[in-house]
Amino acid sequence: MPIFVRMKFTLQHKAQDSKARAGVIQTDHGAIPTPIFMPVGTCAGVKGIFHRDLRDDAGAKIILANTYHLYLRPGMEIIEAAGGVHRFSTWDGPMLTDSGGFQVFSLAACRKLTEEGCRFASHIDGSKHLFTPENVMDTQRTIGADIMMAFDECPPGDAPKDYAAKSLALTERWLDRCFNRFNQTQPKYGHSQSLFPIVQGCGYEDLRERAARNVMQYEADGYAIGGLAVGEPTEVMYRMIEVVNAVLPEDRPRYLMGVGTPVNILEAIDRGVDMFDCVMPTRNGRNGMLFTSEGVINIRNQKWRDDFSPIDPNGTSFVDTLYSKAYLRHMTIAGEMIAAQISSLHNVAFYLWLVGEARRKIQEGTFAEWKREMVVKLTKRL
């Protein structure tokens, strides 16, 4: 039986007047400097962006794909025949797969939750399927991502406490089954895989603290915070991050799932989070919203019609200096596909610049002051 080396996290720097940290995650597909943003490639490809541009221009170190979507289409037979998701997609860097739990609860046409798992109807063709903690682990083994996520229930952010407590108890029982199956199986493609448990508990401090203490028994390679940015007030989200990170070990990476705006990311870094993902850079980009170092732009606005300045004078992507606001507005109004590509690449590059700059400021000991200045800029509507 082959011996697989576990993923390693090295904590390199701590901010002087903040909980912010800088570190490095080492995987078999490469190193990931933290804090890090993971562009969302739901079907093993980030919409509108070539892998080449993601890696070489935007500077992506890791991307995220989704178990639910890949399971339904193209299916596990195709991915396994290709030799796993890295070879299938040609992305040769680290990859993380969400377990599909959130998608089951948000996209499935109908679903039935039991102790066994979740029965659901595909949003594509209505076909019936069952996700269990065991078969979700098997599916992620077949996909072959470097980081796998546990199967959990993601309740609404405003769920009453009795429902949140029952949901958490089920998630914890499922988590035990996830780790049992994970430990009974092996990676399929010659590289190691890690399994991250997910801390749930809605907006209730005692449930979040209990959940954080529970996941630590598995001595996982990293830990995720789920079920936030799903309708609860922003202050509640920040407080739950503080509660959870006060419990989670310092020597493992912390991943805040599905969050969020640039300001959300900076606030979470300030509270000790290391990893992020969100569809916002690409989804909002396709609709004409650009995140820049000076504020937010709606490129459809008339004011950009004859503005020939770069998209973002401080931007790091080639599109920031190659194309003007006027040109991008013209292509957006005209409905040209290249407009969505330019906007998506710019936004992803900006998010990666932001976390990279946060990392540098942590190393320099100036993160807190820089973050205060950036939050003001990032909330401006230009």
C-alpha positions in Angstrom: 0.0 0.0 0.0 1.5 3.4 -1.0 2.3 5.9 1.8 0.8 9.3 1.3 2.3 12.4 3.0 -0.3 14.5 4.7 -0.8 18.1 3.7 1.3 20.4 5.8 0.6 23.9 7.1 3.3 26.2 8.3 2.3 29.3 10.2 4.9 31.9 9.3 3.7 35.3 10.6 1.2 36.7 13.0 -0.1 40.3 12.8 1.0 42.5 15.8 -2.4 44.1 16.5 -4.8 41.6 14.9 -5.6 37.9 14.7 -4.4 37.9 11.0 -1.9 35.3 10.0 0.3 34.4 7.1 1.4 30.8 6.3 1.9 28.2 3.6 -0.1 25.1 2.8 2.0 22.4 1.1 0.2 19.9 -1.1 1.4 17.4 -3.7 0.2 19.8 -6.4 2.1 22.8 -5.0 2.4 25.3 -2.3 -0.4 27.7 -1.3 0.5 31.0 0.5 -2.1 32.1 2.9 -4.3 34.1 3.2 -5.6 32.8 -0.1 -8.6 33.2 -2.3 -9.8 30.2 -4.3 -11.6 31.0 -7.6 -14.7 28.9 -7.9 -14.6 26.5 -10.9 -17.9 24.8 -10.2 -17.6 22.2 -13.0 -13.8 22.1 -12.9 -13.4 25.3 -14.8 -13.7 29.0 -13.7 -16.3 30.6 -16.0 -14.9 32.7 -18.8 -11.2 32.3 -17.7 -8.5 30.1 -19.3 -6.5 28.1 -16.8 -3.4 29.8 -18.3 -4.7 33.2 -17.3 -5.9 32.1 -13.9 -2.4 30.8 -13.1 -0.1 33.1 -15.0 -2.0 36.4 -14.9 -4.4 36.3 -12.0 -1.9 34.3 -9.9 -4.3 31.6 -8.7 -2.7 29.0 -6.5 -5.7 26.8 -5.9 -9.2 26.5 -7.4 -12.5 25.0 -6.1 -14.7 22.5 -7.9 -18.1 21.1 -6.8 -18.9 17.5 -6.0 -22.6 17.9 -6.7 -22.1 19.3 -10.2 -19.3 16.9 -11.2 -21.3 13.9 -9.9 -24.3 14.8 -12.1 -22.3 15.9 -15.1 -20.0 14.5 -16.6 -20.3 11.8 -13.9 -17.7 9.7 -12.1 -17.0 7.2 -14.9 -15.7 10.0 -17.1 -13.6 11.6 -14.5 -12.1 8.3 -13.3 -11.4 7.3 -16.9 -9.6 10.6 -17.5 -7.4 9.9 -14.4 -9.0 12.3 -12.0 -10.0 15.9 -12.1 -6.5 17.4 -12.5 -5.9 15.5 -15.8 -9.5 15.9 -16.9 -9.4 19.6 -16.5 -5.7 20.2 -17.2 -5.5 22.3 -14.0 -2.2 21.1 -12.5 -2.3 23.1 -9.3 -4.0 22.3 -6.0 -7.8 21.9 -6.0 -10.5 21.7 -3.4 -13.9 20.1 -3.7 -17.0 21.2 -1.8 -19.0 18.1 -0.7 -22.1 19.2 -2.6 -24.1 19.6 0.6 -24.9 23.2 0.1 -25.9 22.6 -3.6 -28.2 19.7 -2.6 -30.1 22.0 -0.2 -30.1 25.0 -2.4 -30.5 23.7 -6.0 -32.2 20.3 -5.8 -35.8 20.4 -7.1 -36.9 18.3 -4.2 -35.1 16.6 -1.3 -35.7 14.4 1.7 -33.3 14.5 4.6 -32.9 11.4 6.8 -30.3 9.9 9.1 -29.0 7.9 6.1 -28.3 11.0 4.0 -30.2 13.2 1.5 -32.3 12.0 -1.4 -32.7 14.6 -4.0 -33.8 15.3 -7.6 -31.3 16.6 -10.1 -31.8 20.2 -11.1 -30.7 19.2 -14.6 -33.1 16.4 -15.5 -35.1 15.5 -12.3 -33.4 12.1 -11.9 -33.3 10.8 -8.3 -30.1 10.4 -6.3 -28.9 9.8 -2.8 -26.0 11.4 -1.1 -24.6 9.8 2.1 -21.5 10.6 4.0 -20.0 7.4 2.7 -20.7 7.9 -1.0 -19.8 11.5 -0.9 -16.3 10.5 0.3 -16.1 7.9 -2.4 -17.1 10.5 -5.0 -14.5 12.9 -3.8 -11.9 10.1 -3.9 -12.8 9.6 -7.5 -12.7 13.3 -8.4 -9.2 13.4 -6.8 -9.1 16.9 -5.3 -6.3 17.7 -2.9 -8.7 18.9 -0.2 -12.1 17.2 0.3 -15.0 18.5 2.4 -17.2 16.6 4.8 -20.9 16.2 3.9 -23.0 18.4 6.1 -26.4 20.1 6.3 -26.3 23.9 5.7 -29.4 25.3 7.4 -30.6 28.9 6.8 -28.8 31.6 8.6 -32.0 32.6 10.4 -33.0 29.1 11.5 -34.5 28.9 15.0 -32.2 27.5 17.6 -34.0 24.1 18.0 -33.7 23.4 14.3 -30.1 24.6 14.3 -29.2 22.3 17.2 -30.9 19.3 15.5 -29.1 20.1 12.2 -25.8 20.4 14.0 -26.3 17.0 15.7 -27.0 15.4 12.4 -24.0 17.0 10.8 -21.8 15.8 13.6 -23.1 12.2 13.2 -22.5 12.5 9.4 -19.0 13.8 10.1 -18.0 10.8 12.1 -19.2 8.6 9.2 -17.2 10.8 6.7 -14.0 10.3 8.6 -14.6 6.5 9.0 -15.0 6.2 5.3 -12.1 8.5 4.5 -9.8 6.4 6.8 -11.0 3.2 5.1 -10.2 4.3 1.6 -7.1 5.5 -0.3 -6.4 8.2 -2.9 -6.7 6.9 -6.5 -4.2 8.9 -8.4 -0.9 8.9 -6.6 -1.3 12.1 -4.6 -2.5 12.7 -1.1 -5.9 14.0 -0.1 -7.0 15.8 3.0 -10.5 15.9 4.6 -11.7 19.1 6.2 -14.6 19.0 8.7 -17.1 21.9 8.6 -18.1 23.8 11.7 -21.9 24.6 11.6 -24.2 26.1 14.2 -25.9 29.1 12.5 -25.7 32.3 14.5 -25.6 30.7 18.0 -22.4 31.1 19.9 -22.8 28.0 22.1 -23.6 25.8 19.1 -20.6 27.2 17.2 -18.3 26.7 20.1 -19.5 23.1 20.6 -19.1 22.3 16.9 -15.6 23.7 16.9 -14.6 21.6 19.8 -16.2 18.5 18.3 -14.3 18.7 15.0 -10.9 18.9 16.8 -11.2 15.3 17.8 -10.4 14.3 14.2 -7.0 16.1 14.1 -7.8 17.1 10.6 -5.3 18.8 8.2 -7.6 21.9 8.2 -11.0 23.1 9.4 -13.8 24.9 7.6 -16.4 27.4 8.9 -19.7 26.9 7.0 -23.2 28.2 7.1 -22.3 31.9 7.1 -23.3 34.6 4.6 -26.6 32.8 4.2 -28.9 35.5 5.4 -27.6 36.4 8.8 -26.5 40.0 9.7 -22.9 40.7 8.9 -22.1 41.4 12.5 -23.3 37.9 13.4 -21.1 36.4 10.8 -18.0 38.2 12.2 -18.9 37.2 15.7 -19.3 33.5 14.8 -15.8 33.6 13.1 -14.4 35.0 16.3 -16.1 32.3 18.4 -14.9 29.5 16.2 -11.3 30.7 15.7 -10.9 31.1 19.5 -11.3 27.3 19.6 -9.7 25.9 16.5 -6.0 25.1 16.6 -3.5 27.7 15.4 -1.4 25.2 13.5 -4.0 24.3 10.9 -5.6 26.4 8.2 -9.1 27.8 8.6 -11.4 28.0 5.6 -14.4 30.3 5.6 -16.7 28.8 3.0 -18.5 30.9 0.4 -17.5 34.4 1.7 -17.7 37.0 0.2 -17.2 40.7 -0.6 -13.7 42.2 -0.5 -14.5 43.8 2.9 -15.9 40.5 4.2 -12.6 38.9 3.3 -10.4 41.5 5.0 -12.6 41.4 8.2 -12.3 37.6 8.2 -8.5 37.7 7.7 -8.4 40.2 10.6 -10.1 37.5 12.7 -7.7 34.7 11.8 -9.2 33.1 8.6 -6.7 31.7 6.0 -8.8 30.5 3.0 -11.8 31.8 1.1 -13.9 31.1 -1.9 -16.8 32.9 -3.5 -18.6 33.1 -6.9 -18.9 36.9 -6.5 -15.9 37.9 -8.6 -17.0 36.0 -11.7 -20.8 36.2 -11.2 -20.8 39.9 -10.5 -18.2 40.4 -13.2 -20.5 38.8 -15.8 -23.1 41.4 -14.8 -20.9 44.4 -15.1 -19.8 44.9 -11.5 -16.0 45.5 -11.1 -14.1 45.4 -7.8 -11.1 47.8 -7.8 -8.5 49.1 -5.5 -10.4 52.4 -5.3 -14.0 51.1 -5.0 -16.8 49.4 -6.9 -17.7 50.2 -10.5 -20.9 49.4 -12.4 -19.4 49.5 -15.8 -22.9 49.9 -17.4 -23.2 53.4 -16.0 -23.2 56.2 -18.6 -20.3 58.0 -16.8 -17.8 55.4 -18.2 -18.9 56.0 -21.8 -15.9 58.2 -22.7 -13.6 57.3 -19.8 -10.4 56.0 -21.5 -8.5 55.3 -18.3 -7.5 51.8 -17.3 -10.1 49.6 -15.6 -7.9 49.8 -12.4 -4.7 51.9 -12.5 -3.4 49.8 -9.7 -4.5 46.5 -11.1 -2.2 43.5 -11.6 -3.9 41.8 -14.5 -3.0 42.5 -18.1 -6.7 43.5 -18.8 -6.4 46.3 -16.3 -3.9 48.2 -18.5 -4.9 46.8 -21.9 -8.5 47.8 -21.9 -10.2 51.1 -20.9 -13.4 51.6 -19.0 -15.0 53.0 -22.1 -14.1 50.0 -24.2 -15.3 47.5 -21.5 -18.5 49.4 -21.1 -19.1 49.4 -24.9 -18.6 45.6 -25.0 -20.8 45.0 -22.0 -23.7 47.1 -23.4 -23.2 45.3 -26.7 -23.5 41.9 -25.0 -20.2 40.6 -26.3 -18.7 37.6 -24.6 -15.3 39.2 -24.2 -16.8 41.7 -21.8 -17.7 38.9 -19.3 -14.2 37.4 -19.8 -12.4 40.7 -19.2 -14.6 41.6 -16.1 -14.3 38.1 -14.6 -10.5 38.0 -15.0 -10.1 41.5 -13.6 -12.2 40.6 -10.5 -10.5 37.3 -9.8 -7.1 39.0 -10.2 -8.2 41.8 -7.9 -9.3 39.3 -5.2 -6.0 37.5 -5.4 -4.2 40.8 -5.3 -6.1 41.7 -2.2 -5.3 38.6 -0.2 -1.7 38.8 -1.5 -1.4 42.3 -0.3 -2.9 41.3 3.1 -0.2 38.7 3.4 2.5 41.2 2.7 1.1 43.7 5.2 0.9 40.9 7.9 4.6 40.1 7.2 5.5 43.8 7.4 3.5 44.3 10.6 1.2 47.0 9.1 -1.9 44.9 8.4 -4.4 46.6 10.8 -3.7 50.1 9.6 -3.7 49.0 5.9 -7.0 47.1 6.4 -8.7 50.2 7.9 -7.7 52.3 4.9 -8.8 49.6 2.4 -12.2 49.0 4.0 -13.0 52.7 3.4 -11.9 52.5 -0.2 -13.6 49.2 -1.0 -17.0 50.4 0.2 -17.0 53.3 -2.2 -19.3 53.3 -5.3 -17.3 55.0 -8.1 
